[in-house]
Amino acid sequence: MRALLKFRSAQAAVVALAAIGVFTATNAAAAINSNIYIDARETFVLGGKQPGDFTVKGQNKGGVTVEVFARADGTSSLLATIAPGEKFEQDFRQGEGALLRNTSGTERAHLKVRVTGTTRNLGMSYQDW
């Protein structure tokens, strides 16, 4: 009888640890790490309809300047200008879009970013400027 109780206790511990592992993996998966390449005269759009706030942290790895805008209710506001090699971090509110604009008319931009916060339903697209 004791062996059976020990087995059940051990089994419950394994189930509890598995549940904790799934919870941790789910939360860890909320962050997005990405290399973003933005062609000349294009803007990378992130978010705009998400149900919560998010943060974009990264570095300009390319050779051209990138502008960061916030777009809400059809209006865009310049938040930062990121020179090659510079690091940045910007917060965006629920429903607000992050616009990463390549300022070059001829060269491709390259950013390495980490997006944290509400990444569920976080749309991503490109548009011409």
Helices and strands as residue ranges (DSSP letters): H 2-28, E 32-38, E 42-47, E 54-60, E 66-72, E 75-82, E 87-92, E 97-102, E 109-117, E 124-128
